[in-house]
Amino acid sequence: MPSTRRSLLTAFLTLPLVEAPRMRAFAQAAPELPLTPTCDEGDELTLEREAGPFFRPNSPLNRDLYSDAPGGERITVAGFVFDNRCRPLGGSLIEIWHADENGDYDSVGFRLRGHQFTDTQGRWWFSTIVPALYPGRTRHFHFKVQRPGGRVLTTQLYFPGEARNAGDRLFDEALLLDIKQTGDGGFARFDFVM
């Protein structure tokens, strides 16, 4: 039976929180949902990237962005927020914004923009679409992440195998999503380390 985004999200949400020394073994035992990147104590922090000109503050509390662009290619983006000692950071703010299926950003409202807070295990997820390419950039999502009481991390996450990755001045392989294709769209995974 082929995987679906829903089945992968359900599996993600039932993942037990695993201690750092056992994470690699867990990732190998569950190859459908590997940790990305594998969290090891002392891991490097997630790289920062600029917000770009399309950021708008005060996005709505919303994790279902797909309804903003039902004609787009579905994707669920999910992950954890950890500190650099692999401890989950529950209550962290996660904000996403990105281009639509035509490569345009909503500059008036909050289409394909939203935020949420991680659960007690540091998990977050959004149901959205794959953003289209637009002149001068490779395909990407924008994120702001803030642990409780901490400073804001602004970054961008990229798609593997994109021809434009090599020519994008902001691209870095450390910010690649791990994407699985399912029968009803993609399931992308990235864990922020702060």
Phi, psi and omega in degrees: 000125183292149178289154173237164176301320181297317181294323178290322177294318178299316177298319179298317183288342178260004177299132174286151175284122187252138178296149185310314182296337182262358185297318180298315179297321179295316180299323178287328180285338180235068188297341180289336182227066180290151175287140184225111346285164176297129182277120174238139180308132182087006178306152176291148179290153177299136182294145176268150175219159182291155179287333184080175186281355188258004178293138173229127179289168175067040176295156181286155172288104188198127176251350178257092181266348182302324181296343176286339184211064186297349177272353182279169177282120184293144173206142171253130179247128186214164176173194178240163166242122180240156167274178185284007173247018176067026175265134180293144181249082176295150179078011178283143177278131176236124179235137181232147169206149181195170179290159179271193182291352177251001181087015181254148173257145175282115181257004181247314182247213183234035177293130182058040176221138178189169174218167176200177177239142179295151176283184184297339178264008177082013184273148175216158173196151175229141170258121186209205178235164173284122180290146178281161173289154171217162187307131174087354182226154170274171181292134184197161169248146172261142177222146164237134181228131179223118175288155181306124178075003183258179178279165183272131171264123175250129183207179177225143178246142189242163182262133178292151174077008179281131180299328183278354181305313185297331182264001182268121185295340181265347183296140172213135181303333179295347182250021178281137172286149170263112187245131173248134175272137180236180180292344182228032178126193183259158172232113184251145184229136172205134177252125177276136176243119185238000000 
